[in-house]
Amino acid sequence: MGTVAVFGAGGFVGRATVEALGRDGQAAVALPTPRLGSERADLEATRTFDDAEDLPDVWRVRAGGRATANDVVAVVAEVTERLRSAGCDSAVNAAGIADARTRSTPELYGANAAWPLLLAYACREAGVRRLVHVSTAAVQGRVRVLDASETFSPVSPYGDAKALGEGLLRGFAAAGDKIEIVRYRPPSVHGPDRELTRSFAAFTRRLPLVVCNHGDAPVPVALVDNVGAILAALVTAAAPAQVVTHPSEGYTVRSLYEMFAPGRRIRSVPGRPVRAGLRLLEPVGRAVPLVAALARRAELLLIGQGQAPGWLEDQGFVLPFGRVSWESVARAAGRPR
């Protein structure tokens, strides 16, 4: 069993990944992620090239605050050397900007789209056999049911940048390189130390709780420890799918409220006017990412979203952390700091 490079190891998902790899007896090494900035239009025009040296002609990438034609080559060479020196035969990319409220900036597209592709080039040069890339269910936006298809419908710059990153990796993989690339799409990831979880816990304890109709619609959420366990499993899995979705953790809008705020009253409202009101916010959300993020969060908590079974369910994978762990997270997130 070889060494696994983890990029973004100091982040929320990265820490859980390193812990899960350790539980599985796999050696992990944390490698630094370069800070990149790239314009969306440059990335969108990118085709897949045989060598990273061909990219600067059509793709301007800023590294370390400087804009030069050699940045792409330099970044790939540096990451390649680090992978070789550490003796890595697989890699997990948990790096990126994971904030749905972020505006469309070169830094957002550099972190979530440019970096995954440059890492793929570096992995190929270093002889890494598999790259597992952490994407997000947000690439599919408001589709009725989340699945492993290439249907992209992001509603925020964050989701768009992640979708573009997936597209670049898909093009790289289609070129026939020997390296395996797995794109993993978790939905909203929760943990006791994440601000998203703490704000949700505060919301359920202080504000009125409302669901559409009976509140029995499924809600796509993921426990960070389960995300780490899946990433550790994908590193060694035999012939994983190119796109892996997160299994449903079994929660509905109502049951999620009940877990974070037991005993509180939950009111029901008709679904049709709620959907109409949220649609009215879409034009504003396209101009103001914060509005789009808040509207999307409200949509998930009021209406929910389905999840189709995917590759992990087909393999009989069982999420290792269940309700007891979720309840522990809910209690911890609700405590004052």
TORKOL-4160 file (C-alpha; in steps of 0.2 Angstrom, whole numbers, padded with zeros to 4 digits, m for minus):
337
<pt num="1" X="0000" Y="0000" Z="0000"/>
<pt num="2" X="0008" Y="0016" Z="m0006"/>
<pt num="3" X="0008" Y="0034" Z="0001"/>
<pt num="4" X="m0007" Y="0045" Z="m0002"/>
<pt num="5" X="m0004" Y="0064" Z="m0006"/>
<pt num="6" X="m0018" Y="0075" Z="0002"/>
<pt num="7" X="m0019" Y="0092" Z="m0005"/>
<pt num="8" X="m0029" Y="0104" Z="0007"/>
<pt num="9" X="m0025" Y="0092" Z="0022"/>
<pt num="10" X="m0027" Y="0107" Z="0034"/>
<pt num="11" X="m0045" Y="0111" Z="0028"/>
<pt num="12" X="m0061" Y="0104" Z="0034"/>
<pt num="13" X="m0063" Y="0089" Z="0022"/>
<pt num="14" X="m0044" Y="0087" Z="0021"/>
<pt num="15" X="m0042" Y="0084" Z="0040"/>
<pt num="16" X="m0056" Y="0071" Z="0040"/>
<pt num="17" X="m0048" Y="0062" Z="0025"/>
<pt num="18" X="m0031" Y="0061" Z="0033"/>
<pt num="19" X="m0039" Y="0054" Z="0049"/>
<pt num="20" X="m0049" Y="0041" Z="0038"/>
<pt num="21" X="m0033" Y="0036" Z="0029"/>
<pt num="22" X="m0025" Y="0033" Z="0046"/>
<pt num="23" X="m0039" Y="0022" Z="0052"/>
<pt num="24" X="m0037" Y="0012" Z="0036"/>
<pt num="25" X="m0019" Y="0010" Z="0039"/>
<pt num="26" X="m0014" Y="0020" Z="0024"/>
<pt num="27" X="0001" Y="0032" Z="0024"/>
<pt num="28" X="m0004" Y="0050" Z="0020"/>
<pt num="29" X="0007" Y="0065" Z="0017"/>
<pt num="30" X="0001" Y="0083" Z="0017"/>
<pt num="31" X="0007" Y="0093" Z="0002"/>
<pt num="32" X="0005" Y="0112" Z="m0001"/>
<pt num="33" X="m0007" Y="0119" Z="m0013"/>
<pt num="34" X="m0001" Y="0134" Z="m0024"/>
<pt num="35" X="m0012" Y="0149" Z="m0024"/>
<pt num="36" X="m0018" Y="0152" Z="m0042"/>
<pt num="37" X="m0029" Y="0165" Z="m0051"/>
<pt num="38" X="m0036" Y="0162" Z="m0068"/>
<pt num="39" X="m0050" Y="0171" Z="m0078"/>
<pt num="40" X="m0065" Y="0160" Z="m0082"/>
<pt num="41" X="m0064" Y="0164" Z="m0100"/>
<pt num="42" X="m0046" Y="0157" Z="m0101"/>
<pt num="43" X="m0051" Y="0141" Z="m0093"/>
<pt num="44" X="m0067" Y="0139" Z="m0103"/>
<pt num="45" X="m0056" Y="0140" Z="m0119"/>
<pt num="46" X="m0044" Y="0127" Z="m0113"/>
<pt num="47" X="m0043" Y="0111" Z="m0123"/>
<pt num="48" X="m0034" Y="0095" Z="m0116"/>
<pt num="49" X="m0015" Y="0096" Z="m0122"/>
<pt num="50" X="m0003" Y="0082" Z="m0122"/>
<pt num="51" X="0009" Y="0092" Z="m0111"/>
<pt num="52" X="0008" Y="0106" Z="m0098"/>
<pt num="53" X="0020" Y="0116" Z="m0109"/>
<pt num="54" X="0007" Y="0119" Z="m0122"/>
<pt num="55" X="m0006" Y="0127" Z="m0110"/>
<pt num="56" X="0002" Y="0144" Z="m0108"/>
<pt num="57" X="m0001" Y="0149" Z="m0126"/>
<pt num="58" X="m0020" Y="0149" Z="m0122"/>
<pt num="59" X="m0021" Y="0150" Z="m0103"/>
<pt num="60" X="m0015" Y="0164" Z="m0092"/>
<pt num="61" X="m0013" Y="0158" Z="m0074"/>
<pt num="62" X="m0006" Y="0169" Z="m0060"/>
<pt num="63" X="0004" Y="0161" Z="m0047"/>
<pt num="64" X="0011" Y="0170" Z="m0032"/>
<pt num="65" X="0004" Y="0187" Z="m0038"/>
<pt num="66" X="0014" Y="0187" Z="m0054"/>
<pt num="67" X="0008" Y="0184" Z="m0072"/>
<pt num="68" X="0020" Y="0175" Z="m0083"/>
<pt num="69" X="0018" Y="0163" Z="m0097"/>
<pt num="70" X="0029" Y="0150" Z="m0087"/>
<pt num="71" X="0018" Y="0150" Z="m0072"/>
<pt num="72" X="0008" Y="0134" Z="m0078"/>
<pt num="73" X="0024" Y="0124" Z="m0082"/>
<pt num="74" X="0032" Y="0130" Z="m0065"/>
<pt num="75" X="0017" Y="0125" Z="m0055"/>
<pt num="76" X="0016" Y="0108" Z="m0063"/>
<pt num="77" X="0035" Y="0105" Z="m0061"/>
<pt num="78" X="0035" Y="0110" Z="m0043"/>
<pt num="79" X="0020" Y="0099" Z="m0038"/>
<pt num="80" X="0027" Y="0084" Z="m0049"/>
<pt num="81" X="0044" Y="0085" Z="m0039"/>
<pt num="82" X="0034" Y="0085" Z="m0022"/>
<pt num="83" X="0024" Y="0070" Z="m0027"/>
<pt num="84" X="0040" Y="0061" Z="m0033"/>
<pt num="85" X="0050" Y="0065" Z="m0017"/>
<pt num="86" X="0036" Y="0059" Z="m0006"/>
<pt num="87" X="0034" Y="0043" Z="m0016"/>
<pt num="88" X="0015" Y="0045" Z="m0018"/>
<pt num="89" X="0006" Y="0033" Z="m0029"/>
<pt num="90" X="m0011" Y="0041" Z="m0027"/>
<pt num="91" X="m0018" Y="0058" Z="m0022"/>
<pt num="92" X="m0033" Y="0066" Z="m0015"/>
<pt num="93" X="m0037" Y="0084" Z="m0019"/>
<pt num="94" X="m0047" Y="0092" Z="m0005"/>
<pt num="95" X="m0041" Y="0109" Z="m0009"/>
<pt num="96" X="m0051" Y="0124" Z="m0015"/>
<pt num="97" X="m0063" Y="0138" Z="m0010"/>
<pt num="98" X="m0078" Y="0130" Z="m0002"/>
<pt num="99" X="m0090" Y="0145" Z="0000"/>
<pt num="100" X="m0106" Y="0146" Z="m0010"/>
<pt num="101" X="m0106" Y="0165" Z="m0006"/>
<pt num="102" X="m0090" Y="0169" Z="m0015"/>
<pt num="103" X="m0091" Y="0181" Z="m0030"/>
<pt num="104" X="m0084" Y="0176" Z="m0047"/>
<pt num="105" X="m0066" Y="0180" Z="m0045"/>
<pt num="106" X="m0049" Y="0174" Z="m0053"/>
<pt num="107" X="m0045" Y="0166" Z="m0036"/>
<pt num="108" X="m0061" Y="0156" Z="m0036"/>
<pt num="109" X="m0058" Y="0149" Z="m0053"/>
<pt num="110" X="m0040" Y="0147" Z="m0050"/>
<pt num="111" X="m0043" Y="0136" Z="m0034"/>
<pt num="112" X="m0058" Y="0126" Z="m0040"/>
<pt num="113" X="m0055" Y="0124" Z="m0059"/>
<pt num="114" X="m0037" Y="0128" Z="m0064"/>
<pt num="115" X="m0029" Y="0119" Z="m0049"/>
<pt num="116" X="m0037" Y="0102" Z="m0052"/>
<pt num="117" X="m0031" Y="0101" Z="m0070"/>
<pt num="118" X="m0013" Y="0107" Z="m0066"/>
<pt num="119" X="m0013" Y="0093" Z="m0052"/>
<pt num="120" X="m0019" Y="0080" Z="m0065"/>
<pt num="121" X="m0004" Y="0085" Z="m0076"/>
<pt num="122" X="0008" Y="0084" Z="m0061"/>
<pt num="123" X="0001" Y="0067" Z="m0055"/>
<pt num="124" X="0003" Y="0060" Z="m0073"/>
<pt num="125" X="0021" Y="0066" Z="m0074"/>
<pt num="126" X="0025" Y="0059" Z="m0056"/>
<pt num="127" X="0018" Y="0042" Z="m0060"/>
<pt num="128" X="0003" Y="0044" Z="m0048"/>
<pt num="129" X="m0010" Y="0030" Z="m0053"/>
<pt num="130" X="m0026" Y="0038" Z="m0046"/>
<pt num="131" X="m0032" Y="0056" Z="m0042"/>
<pt num="132" X="m0048" Y="0058" Z="m0032"/>
<pt num="133" X="m0055" Y="0075" Z="m0034"/>
<pt num="134" X="m0067" Y="0082" Z="m0021"/>
<pt num="135" X="m0080" Y="0091" Z="m0031"/>
<pt num="136" X="m0098" Y="0095" Z="m0025"/>
<pt num="137" X="m0116" Y="0091" Z="m0028"/>
<pt num="138" X="m0118" Y="0110" Z="m0031"/>
<pt num="139" X="m0112" Y="0107" Z="m0049"/>
<pt num="140" X="m0130" Y="0100" Z="m0052"/>
<pt num="141" X="m0139" Y="0114" Z="m0044"/>
<pt num="142" X="m0158" Y="0113" Z="m0044"/>
<pt num="143" X="m0160" Y="0096" Z="m0053"/>
<pt num="144" X="m0174" Y="0086" Z="m0046"/>
<pt num="145" X="m0163" Y="0072" Z="m0041"/>
<pt num="146" X="m0144" Y="0072" Z="m0039"/>
<pt num="147" X="m0135" Y="0059" Z="m0049"/>
<pt num="148" X="m0118" Y="0054" Z="m0056"/>
<pt num="149" X="m0123" Y="0061" Z="m0074"/>
<pt num="150" X="m0114" Y="0075" Z="m0082"/>
<pt num="151" X="m0129" Y="0086" Z="m0081"/>
<pt num="152" X="m0123" Y="0103" Z="m0074"/>
<pt num="153" X="m0134" Y="0117" Z="m0068"/>
<pt num="154" X="m0125" Y="0127" Z="m0055"/>
<pt num="155" X="m0134" Y="0142" Z="m0047"/>
<pt num="156" X="m0118" Y="0151" Z="m0040"/>
<pt num="157" X="m0101" Y="0156" Z="m0045"/>
<pt num="158" X="m0094" Y="0142" Z="m0033"/>
<pt num="159" X="m0104" Y="0129" Z="m0041"/>
<pt num="160" X="m0100" Y="0135" Z="m0059"/>
<pt num="161" X="m0081" Y="0135" Z="m0054"/>
<pt num="162" X="m0082" Y="0117" Z="m0048"/>
<pt num="163" X="m0092" Y="0112" Z="m0063"/>
<pt num="164" X="m0079" Y="0119" Z="m0074"/>
<pt num="165" X="m0065" Y="0110" Z="m0065"/>
<pt num="166" X="m0075" Y="0094" Z="m0067"/>
<pt num="167" X="m0076" Y="0098" Z="m0086"/>
<pt num="168" X="m0057" Y="0100" Z="m0087"/>
<pt num="169" X="m0054" Y="0084" Z="m0078"/>
<pt num="170" X="m0066" Y="0075" Z="m0089"/>
<pt num="171" X="m0057" Y="0081" Z="m0104"/>
<pt num="172" X="m0040" Y="0076" Z="m0097"/>
<pt num="173" X="m0047" Y="0059" Z="m0093"/>
<pt num="174" X="m0054" Y="0057" Z="m0110"/>
<pt num="175" X="m0037" Y="0059" Z="m0118"/>
<pt num="176" X="m0033" Y="0042" Z="m0113"/>
<pt num="177" X="m0020" Y="0045" Z="m0100"/>
<pt num="178" X="m0015" Y="0030" Z="m0089"/>
<pt num="179" X="m0019" Y="0040" Z="m0073"/>
<pt num="180" X="m0037" Y="0036" Z="m0066"/>
<pt num="181" X="m0047" Y="0052" Z="m0061"/>
<pt num="182" X="m0062" Y="0050" Z="m0049"/>
<pt num="183" X="m0073" Y="0065" Z="m0046"/>
<pt num="184" X="m0083" Y="0064" Z="m0030"/>
<pt num="185" X="m0098" Y="0075" Z="m0027"/>
<pt num="186" X="m0103" Y="0077" Z="m0008"/>
<pt num="187" X="m0118" Y="0088" Z="m0004"/>
<pt num="188" X="m0118" Y="0100" Z="0010"/>
<pt num="189" X="m0105" Y="0094" Z="0022"/>
<pt num="190" X="m0107" Y="0096" Z="0041"/>
<pt num="191" X="m0096" Y="0094" Z="0056"/>
<pt num="192" X="m0095" Y="0102" Z="0074"/>
<pt num="193" X="m0082" Y="0115" Z="0069"/>
<pt num="194" X="m0089" Y="0121" Z="0052"/>
<pt num="195" X="m0097" Y="0138" Z="0052"/>
<pt num="196" X="m0111" Y="0131" Z="0041"/>
<pt num="197" X="m0116" Y="0118" Z="0054"/>
<pt num="198" X="m0115" Y="0131" Z="0068"/>
<pt num="199" X="m0125" Y="0143" Z="0059"/>
<pt num="200" X="m0138" Y="0130" Z="0055"/>
<pt num="201" X="m0139" Y="0124" Z="0073"/>
<pt num="202" X="m0141" Y="0142" Z="0079"/>
<pt num="203" X="m0155" Y="0145" Z="0066"/>
<pt num="204" X="m0165" Y="0129" Z="0072"/>
<pt num="205" X="m0164" Y="0135" Z="0090"/>
<pt num="206" X="m0169" Y="0153" Z="0087"/>
<pt num="207" X="m0180" Y="0155" Z="0072"/>
<pt num="208" X="m0197" Y="0148" Z="0067"/>
<pt num="209" X="m0195" Y="0131" Z="0059"/>
<pt num="210" X="m0205" Y="0129" Z="0043"/>
<pt num="211" X="m0206" Y="0115" Z="0030"/>
<pt num="212" X="m0216" Y="0113" Z="0014"/>
<pt num="213" X="m0231" Y="0101" Z="0016"/>
<pt num="214" X="m0226" Y="0087" Z="0028"/>
<pt num="215" X="m0208" Y="0090" Z="0027"/>
<pt num="216" X="m0204" Y="0072" Z="0022"/>
<pt num="217" X="m0194" Y="0077" Z="0007"/>
<pt num="218" X="m0176" Y="0070" Z="0007"/>
<pt num="219" X="m0162" Y="0083" Z="0011"/>
<pt num="220" X="m0145" Y="0080" Z="0004"/>
<pt num="221" X="m0132" Y="0081" Z="0018"/>
<pt num="222" X="m0116" Y="0073" Z="0023"/>
<pt num="223" X="m0106" Y="0070" Z="0039"/>
<pt num="224" X="m0088" Y="0075" Z="0037"/>
<pt num="225" X="m0082" Y="0059" Z="0044"/>
<pt num="226" X="m0092" Y="0049" Z="0031"/>
<pt num="227" X="m0084" Y="0060" Z="0018"/>
<pt num="228" X="m0067" Y="0056" Z="0024"/>
<pt num="229" X="m0071" Y="0038" Z="0025"/>
<pt num="230" X="m0077" Y="0038" Z="0007"/>
<pt num="231" X="m0062" Y="0047" Z="0000"/>
<pt num="232" X="m0050" Y="0034" Z="0009"/>
<pt num="233" X="m0060" Y="0020" Z="0001"/>
<pt num="234" X="m0059" Y="0028" Z="m0016"/>
<pt num="235" X="m0040" Y="0028" Z="m0015"/>
<pt num="236" X="m0039" Y="0009" Z="m0015"/>
<pt num="237" X="m0056" Y="0004" Z="m0023"/>
<pt num="238" X="m0055" Y="m0008" Z="m0038"/>
<pt num="239" X="m0061" Y="0001" Z="m0054"/>
<pt num="240" X="m0071" Y="0015" Z="m0046"/>
<pt num="241" X="m0083" Y="0025" Z="m0057"/>
<pt num="242" X="m0077" Y="0042" Z="m0065"/>
<pt num="243" X="m0091" Y="0051" Z="m0055"/>
<pt num="244" X="m0095" Y="0045" Z="m0037"/>
<pt num="245" X="m0110" Y="0053" Z="m0028"/>
<pt num="246" X="m0112" Y="0053" Z="m0009"/>
<pt num="247" X="m0125" Y="0040" Z="m0003"/>
<pt num="248" X="m0141" Y="0047" Z="0005"/>
<pt num="249" X="m0138" Y="0048" Z="0024"/>
<pt num="250" X="m0157" Y="0046" Z="0026"/>
<pt num="251" X="m0163" Y="0063" Z="0032"/>
<pt num="252" X="m0178" Y="0073" Z="0028"/>
<pt num="253" X="m0181" Y="0091" Z="0030"/>
<pt num="254" X="m0191" Y="0087" Z="0046"/>
<pt num="255" X="m0180" Y="0074" Z="0053"/>
<pt num="256" X="m0165" Y="0086" Z="0051"/>
<pt num="257" X="m0174" Y="0099" Z="0061"/>
<pt num="258" X="m0179" Y="0087" Z="0074"/>
<pt num="259" X="m0161" Y="0081" Z="0077"/>
<pt num="260" X="m0154" Y="0099" Z="0079"/>
<pt num="261" X="m0168" Y="0106" Z="0088"/>
<pt num="262" X="m0178" Y="0092" Z="0097"/>
<pt num="263" X="m0195" Y="0097" Z="0104"/>
<pt num="264" X="m0197" Y="0113" Z="0094"/>
<pt num="265" X="m0213" Y="0116" Z="0084"/>
<pt num="266" X="m0211" Y="0113" Z="0066"/>
<pt num="267" X="m0224" Y="0123" Z="0055"/>
<pt num="268" X="m0230" Y="0117" Z="0038"/>
<pt num="269" X="m0233" Y="0128" Z="0023"/>
<pt num="270" X="m0239" Y="0124" Z="0005"/>
<pt num="271" X="m0225" Y="0121" Z="m0007"/>
<pt num="272" X="m0231" Y="0130" Z="m0022"/>
<pt num="273" X="m0230" Y="0148" Z="m0016"/>
<pt num="274" X="m0213" Y="0144" Z="m0008"/>
<pt num="275" X="m0206" Y="0138" Z="m0025"/>
<pt num="276" X="m0214" Y="0154" Z="m0033"/>
<pt num="277" X="m0206" Y="0165" Z="m0021"/>
<pt num="278" X="m0189" Y="0157" Z="m0023"/>
<pt num="279" X="m0190" Y="0159" Z="m0042"/>
<pt num="280" X="m0192" Y="0177" Z="m0040"/>
<pt num="281" X="m0175" Y="0178" Z="m0031"/>
<pt num="282" X="m0166" Y="0170" Z="m0045"/>
<pt num="283" X="m0162" Y="0186" Z="m0055"/>
<pt num="284" X="m0155" Y="0194" Z="m0039"/>
<pt num="285" X="m0145" Y="0179" Z="m0035"/>
<pt num="286" X="m0136" Y="0179" Z="m0052"/>
<pt num="287" X="m0130" Y="0196" Z="m0048"/>
<pt num="288" X="m0127" Y="0194" Z="m0029"/>
<pt num="289" X="m0119" Y="0177" Z="m0024"/>
<pt num="290" X="m0124" Y="0179" Z="m0006"/>
<pt num="291" X="m0143" Y="0180" Z="m0011"/>
<pt num="292" X="m0141" Y="0165" Z="m0022"/>
<pt num="293" X="m0132" Y="0155" Z="m0008"/>
<pt num="294" X="m0146" Y="0160" Z="0005"/>
<pt num="295" X="m0160" Y="0156" Z="m0007"/>
<pt num="296" X="m0152" Y="0139" Z="m0011"/>
<pt num="297" X="m0150" Y="0135" Z="0007"/>
<pt num="298" X="m0169" Y="0140" Z="0010"/>
<pt num="299" X="m0174" Y="0129" Z="m0005"/>
<pt num="300" X="m0165" Y="0114" Z="0002"/>
<pt num="301" X="m0172" Y="0116" Z="0020"/>
<pt num="302" X="m0190" Y="0119" Z="0014"/>
<pt num="303" X="m0192" Y="0108" Z="m0002"/>
<pt num="304" X="m0177" Y="0096" Z="m0001"/>
<pt num="305" X="m0169" Y="0087" Z="m0015"/>
<pt num="306" X="m0168" Y="0068" Z="m0020"/>
<pt num="307" X="m0152" Y="0058" Z="m0022"/>
<pt num="308" X="m0151" Y="0043" Z="m0034"/>
<pt num="309" X="m0141" Y="0028" Z="m0029"/>
<pt num="310" X="m0124" Y="0028" Z="m0036"/>
<pt num="311" X="m0108" Y="0018" Z="m0038"/>
<pt num="312" X="m0105" Y="0016" Z="m0019"/>
<pt num="313" X="m0122" Y="0009" Z="m0016"/>
<pt num="314" X="m0119" Y="m0003" Z="m0030"/>
<pt num="315" X="m0103" Y="m0009" Z="m0021"/>
<pt num="316" X="m0112" Y="m0012" Z="m0005"/>
<pt num="317" X="m0103" Y="0002" Z="0004"/>
<pt num="318" X="m0110" Y="0007" Z="0021"/>
<pt num="319" X="m0108" Y="0024" Z="0029"/>
<pt num="320" X="m0098" Y="0021" Z="0045"/>
<pt num="321" X="m0105" Y="0035" Z="0054"/>
<pt num="322" X="m0124" Y="0036" Z="0058"/>
<pt num="323" X="m0136" Y="0044" Z="0069"/>
<pt num="324" X="m0126" Y="0044" Z="0085"/>
<pt num="325" X="m0112" Y="0054" Z="0076"/>
<pt num="326" X="m0125" Y="0066" Z="0069"/>
<pt num="327" X="m0133" Y="0069" Z="0086"/>
<pt num="328" X="m0115" Y="0072" Z="0093"/>
<pt num="329" X="m0112" Y="0085" Z="0079"/>
<pt num="330" X="m0129" Y="0093" Z="0082"/>
<pt num="331" X="m0125" Y="0095" Z="0101"/>
<pt num="332" X="m0107" Y="0101" Z="0098"/>
<pt num="333" X="m0113" Y="0114" Z="0085"/>
<pt num="334" X="m0126" Y="0121" Z="0096"/>
<pt num="335" X="m0114" Y="0125" Z="0111"/>
<pt num="336" X="m0108" Y="0143" Z="0113"/>
<pt num="337" X="m0090" Y="0145" Z="0108"/>
